């Protein structure tokens, strides 16, 4: 680590003073009900996390202390044992760029503010004002109200937009170019195996069961920006790293989510665009019509499709999906269901890992990742998806780890896992 400490980052300071330092401290240790110090075997109370004091050996308890919440992407920080909404008082524009780095984004679009009354009620209490940004000398002031009457909102990436259109997919329709620009085909030794979703120019979200035991990056390539599998103009992107959730359970399909990091960034051009991640606490109501897409089979047991298909499916509550006549209690809070109980429209083999995309105020968000089902489009067996909001902490942690790793000189790279 002494060699790394000497390296200076673009924003000034060395690795240990940067927002990236804590990303490297990933020593495995289990602390039930407490915060795990990854640089040692020490466990601390959760209330000591993000309090501006380095309680762990290397200060990793001050890591992962920011999030974007609700439909408006309200900025919150974890301090004094709870999440607090950031007031616009004392806010500086440069804090936005730093915040996005904490979330693992290499990009930053803008920060702004909204009246307190314009955000969800759960974010209208417990406020904080920042005068330094998440460092050892962090200074925060806690409030029950914002003096300015405004809270900070943040956008790290331009995402979730596509060209306008009219009105594993069974009962679906053939897609048009630019219609689902975040949909990717994950090719294993040159053959389509699963779908995935572009969330940044370097990151793809997919299902853990697609890559479990097949995690050699050189075996995979990513194709995106096309509709027909036989399109000879498609440029394959190589994969640098595959990360599936450490708690993935193949037997129960729990935590069925994975990330692929591309060797080089995608070129965003209308045919290729990222879909937005939802924010913490964001809710999508039962019955909301969302959309699935992919090159999966159009009949159960059939071959994958040469053409990308898509279909609309309504969200189903976990209570209904866990009914004894549906999935009988196996659907966990980190899963969600979508489809028609009467059958007829569903994802199918080859659609795994692809997006369940929902439009909200003209912005498309990745609400789920195709995980499993029973058959394809069968009665009382809707598609089951990994619920994105349940994995935001994990996604942002992996993105930050590898964002920071890329900033180090190649000869000084540290393996975070």
N, C-alpha and C positions, 0 to 999 in steps of 0.2 A: 504493500500500500504506500510505502514511502515514495516510490517512483510516481505513482498516480497523484500524490499530494502536490507535486511540483507543477502539474499541468494547469495552465490558466485557461478558463472558459471565456467564450465571447462576451458574456455579460459581466466579466470581472470576477476575481476570486478564484480559489482553487476548488478541487472536487469536494472537499469537506465543508466548504461554505456554500455550495451550490444546492439547488433544490433536487439535484440528482443523486447526491451522496447516499441517501438512505436506501435507494433502490438496489444497492449492491449487497445489502446486509440481509441475506436471505438464508441464514443457517436454520435448519429445520429443528424445531423443538415445540412440544405440545404443552400449552398452558390453558387448561380448561377454565373458562370464566374470567381469565385475566389477559392482559396484553403480553405477547411474547416478544422478548428482546432477541432479535435475530442475530445479534453480534455476540451473544453469550447465552447462558442457560438461565438467565434471570427472568422472572415474571413480575410484572408490576400491576397495580390496580388500574382498571380502565380509566378511572377519574384522573390519573396522572398523565394520561396521553394528551398530547397537543396542548400542554399548559405553559409552553415557553421555556421549560426546564428540561435539560437532557438527563433523564432518569436512567436510560439504558447506557451501556458502555460507549456506544457510538452515536447516541442521540436519535435512534430510529423511532422512538416513541413520538417524535415530532414530524413523522412522515405520514402522508395520506390524510392530511387535515383539511382538505378543501373538497367541495362538491358543488355541482349545479343542480338545483332542485325545482320541481314543479314545471308547469307548462311554459313559464316565461324564462327559465334558466336563471333563477335567482342564485346569487353566490352566497354560499354558507361556509363557515369555518368551524372546526371543532375546537372548543376551548372551554376551560373550567367544567369539563365533564359533560358538555352538551353541544349540539349543533346550534349555531347562532347565525342569523341573517346579517349580512354586511351592509351597514348604512353607507350612503354616499359621502357622509362627513369624512374629511381627511383622505378621501380616495384619490389616488394618483393614476394617471393613464398607464404608466409603466407597470403597475401592479397586475394589469390584465394579462400582459405577456408572460409574466412569472407564473400566474395562476394556471395558464394553459400548459406550461411546462410541467407543473405539478400533476396535471391530469394526463400527461403523456403525449400531448399534441406538440408537433413542431411548428404549428401555425397559430396565428392569433388574428381574429377579424376585428372585433370591437368590444368595448364595454360601454354601458349606458346606465340609465337609472329609470326607475318607475316609482310612482307614488306607492306608499305602503299599502294603501287600500286596493291597489290594482293586482296584488298577488294573493295566492291562496292563504286562508286564515292561519294555517299552521306555521306560516312564515312571517306572520305579523306580530310576533313577540320574540323576546330574547334576541336582542340586537348586539352588534359589536362594531366598533370603529377601529380601523387599522391605521397605525402610523409607521409601522415597519412591517415587512412581509415575511412571516413564517421563517424566522431565523433565530439564532440564539439570543439576540437582543430584541426579540419581538416585543412590541408594546401595544397592548390592546386596552380599550376602554369598553366596559360592559354597560348596556343601557336597557331600559324597559321600553324605550321609544327612540326613534331617530329624530335628532334635532332638525335635520334638513327635511324630514318627512318623506325621504326617498331611499330606495334600496338599489343595490348594484345588480345588474344583469350582465351576462357575459356570453360572447360567441367566439369559439375557438376555431371553427372550421365552417366553410361554406358547404352545406350539405342538404340532402333531402329534396332537391329540385330536379325537374325533368321536363321534357317537352310535353305539351298538352295533347291529350288523347280523348276519344270518346269512350262510350262505354266498353314433379311426380304427378302432373296435374291431370286428374280424371274429371271429365265434364268441363274442361277448360277451353280456352281459345288460344290460337296462335298469336305470339307476341309480334310487335312491330319494333324496328330499330329505334333506340333511344327511349323505349317505353319503360324498361326496368334497368337503368344504366348501372346499378350497383350489383346486379346479379352476375356471379362468376361461375364458371365451370372448373371444378377441381379435377385435373387430369392425372391419373396414376399410370405411369409408363405410357402416356399418350392416349389413354382412354378415359372418357368421362366416368367418374365414380360418384361424385357428390356435388352439391351446390355450395355456395357461400355468398357472403355479402361484403362489399367494399365499405369500410368505415373511415378509412383515411387512405391517402395514396400508397401507404406502405402496409396497411393491415387489413386482413380478411377475417371475418367471423364465420365459423362453421360449426359442425357438431363433433364432439369428441369421438363418437363411435365411428366416424369416417376415417380418422387418423390413428386410432388406438391400434398399436402394434404395426402401424404403417408410417412411422414418424421419421423416416429418413428423408430429409428435404430434397435430395437429388432425385428421388423417385417421383416427385410431384412437379407439376407446372400449373399455372393459373391462366385461364383464358377468359377474356372479358371484352365487352363492347360489340357483341355479335348476337345473332339470333339462331343461325343455322350451323350445326356442328361441322358441316363440310366446308364452311367458309375458309378459303385458302388465304385470305388476307389477314387472318387473325394472328397476332403476335403473342406467343406464349411468354409468360413471365416466370422466372425461376424463383424458387422459395429458399429463403435463408434460414428460417427457424419455424418449427412447429411446436406449439405449446397447448397441451390439453389440460383441462382442469385437474388439479392434483387429487380431488375427491370424486372423480368420475367413477360411477358404479355401473359396470356393464350389465349386471343382472337386473337392476332396477331402472337403469337409464337415468339415474340421478346425476346432476351436474354435467349434463351432456352438452358441453360447450368447449370450443377450442379456438385458437388463433393461429393464423399463418402470417409470418412477416416476410414480405417480398424482398428480394435482393436489391431491386431498384424500384423507385416510385412509379406508380401509374401516371400516365399522361391524361389529365382530365380534359375532356373535349366534347361533352354532350353525350357521346356514346358511352363514355365511362365517367361516372360520378359517384361520390360516396352517399350512402344513406345516413341520416342522423341517428345517433344513439338517443334513446329517451333519457330524461333526467331522473334523478332520485325522487321517489315518491310520486312519479307521474302515473296517473290512472287511465286505463282505457276501458270503457264500460262494456258490460255484457251486451251483445247484439250489434256492436259496432262492426261494420263491414270492413274487412281488411283483405289483403291480397297475397296470394302465394304464386310463385313462379319457378320454372326450372325445366330441365330436360329429362325428367323422370318418365317412367312408363305411363302410358295412358290407359292401360288395363292391368289388373293384378297379374303378376307373373310374366308380363310382356317385356320386350326390350326397351331400353331407354329411347327417348324420342330424338329425332334428328333436329327438330325445331323446338325452340323454347315456347312453352305454353304458360298460361296464367289463368287464375280463377279467383273469384271473390268468395270469401268465407267469413261468416259472422263469428265473433268471439263468444265463447261459452264459459259460464262461470265454473269455478272449480267444484262448487257444490253440486251442480248438475252433472259435471263430468265424472264425479266420484259416485254417482248413483249406482246402485247395485246392478242395474240393467245396462250401464255404460262401462265405466272402468273399475267400479267396485272398490274405490278407496285407495288406489295406487297413485293418484295424481297428487304430487306434493306442491307446496306453495311456490316452489321455484319452477313449476311447469304451468302451462296454460293450454287450453283446448280451443280449437276453432274448426268450424265446419257445420254441416247439417246433420242432425240426428237421423233424418230420414235417409241419409246417404246420398250418393250421386256425384258429389264433388269432394275431392280430397287430394292431398299429396300422395306420392307413391314411390316405389323403388327408384332411386336415382335423384330424387328431390331432397334427400337428407342434407342437412346443413344449410339449406337455402333460406331465404328470408320470409318471414311473416311481416309484411309491411303495412302500416296503417298511416293514413293521411290525416294530419291535424293542422288546421289553419294553413293549408297549402304546402305544408312541409311533411315529407315522408319520414317515418321513424321505424327503426328496427325493433318491433315489439316482441318478436320471437324468432327462434331458429328451429327449423324442422327437425324433430327428434324421432318420433316413432308413431305407430298406429297398429291396428289389427286389420290385416288385409288392406284394401284400397277402396275408399268410398262405400264401406259397408254401413248398414243401418246400426245406429247406436255406437259407432266406433269412429268418432271424429279424429282429426289429426292432433297429435300432442307436440308441443313446442317448448323449448327452453325459454323461460321468461327473462328477457334481457335485463330488466330492472333488478333482478335478483343477483346479477353477476357484474354490475357496474364497477364495484370495488375491484374485483379481480381483473376485469378488462383494463381499467385505467392503471392498475399496478403493473401489469405486464407491459403496457405501452410505455410507461415511464421508465421501467428498467431498461428497455432496449433503446429508448430515445437517449438516455444518458450514456449507454454503452457506445452508441455511435459517435458521441462527442469526444471519446477518448482516442488518442493515437492508436493505430492498429496494433503496435507492438506492446501496448499497455492495456489492451482489452482485458476486462475481468469477466469470467463466466458467472452470471448471477444465479445459476441453479446448480 
